[in-house]
Amino acid sequence: MNTVKKPIRKAVFPVAGLGTRFLPATKAVPKEMLTVVDRPVLQHVVDEARAAGIEHFIFVTGRNKGVIEDHFDKQFELESTLAARGKKKEIEALARDLPQAGQTSFTRQQSPLGLGHAVWCARELVGNEPFALLLPDMLHHGQTSCLADMIEAYSKTGGNLIAVAPVPEDQTHQYGIVGVKDVKAKVSEITNMVEKPQPGTAPSNLHITGRYVLQPEVFALLEKQERGAGGEIQLTDSMIAMMNDDKQPFHAVRFDGDIYDCGSKLGFLTANVALALEREDLADDFRRDLKRLIGTNA
Ligand code: G1P
């Protein structure tokens, strides 16, 4: 069991998915690069990780994802053009978003075998230290960074943490679901987990929202993990083994903000509306246009 709380310095972002739900938009553009207002979905999630103090960003990519690497690099031609035009603010904004040289790593998943396999592909880059895992489809939007809340909880609990939030009971079969000791507590010990439970069999209505703090022992379990729900190598199955066989502590951290599943059209569109309505430079005009639209089409 892990009692020493090593700091969480690295975060893994699995970004190899094909994005078939967004065709034809995702034929040449990775789904993670679709924008919520004017930032790629992935940039929002990297922002969350940086706000939590993450220093190294590990992207598990796949074929046709090259622009993700370009996005997290300096764009020399663009910057010199902006400089020639005196666009200081834009240059500063680009610089603020950019991780420092050496703070990003990229590896490829090669075959789409599931989330567990994608995470396992990051094993050499993570090494023997605990790490954060953020699923970029799930945009977490609240007062504080969800991952920052988790790292704060980790400073007390150590071990492994999973962010959770309630979902309607008729949706539990779409997610990983956890049972906890105290359903009302912000941080509670996890008693059991199941990936995509059959309707009516979920241990609670708390779903795994796509933010994790994991100990590196998970990699050895993922290496021999058999396929689970949907015929895929499931991270949840290795976490169950870690909890039951390795006796590693697992805590759930409730996220109280809004979560938008940007892997679904509805979630993606809602995220765009919600975040645009919070933007000082857009909100008033956008609200006026939305009212006009809804007034006509409702
Ligand atoms: C994955 C996880 C699941 C989690 C979900 C959140 O499932 O396996 O436990 O609830 O992400 O989006 P997927 O969406 O890859 O089917």
Boltz pocket constraint, residues with backbone or C-beta under 6 A from the ligand:
constraints:
  - pocket:
      binder: B
      contacts: [[A, 115], [A, 135], [A, 138], [A, 174], [A, 175], [A, 176], [A, 177], [A, 195], [A, 207], [A, 208], [A, 209], [A, 210], [A, 234], [A, 235], [A, 236]]
      max_distance: 6.0
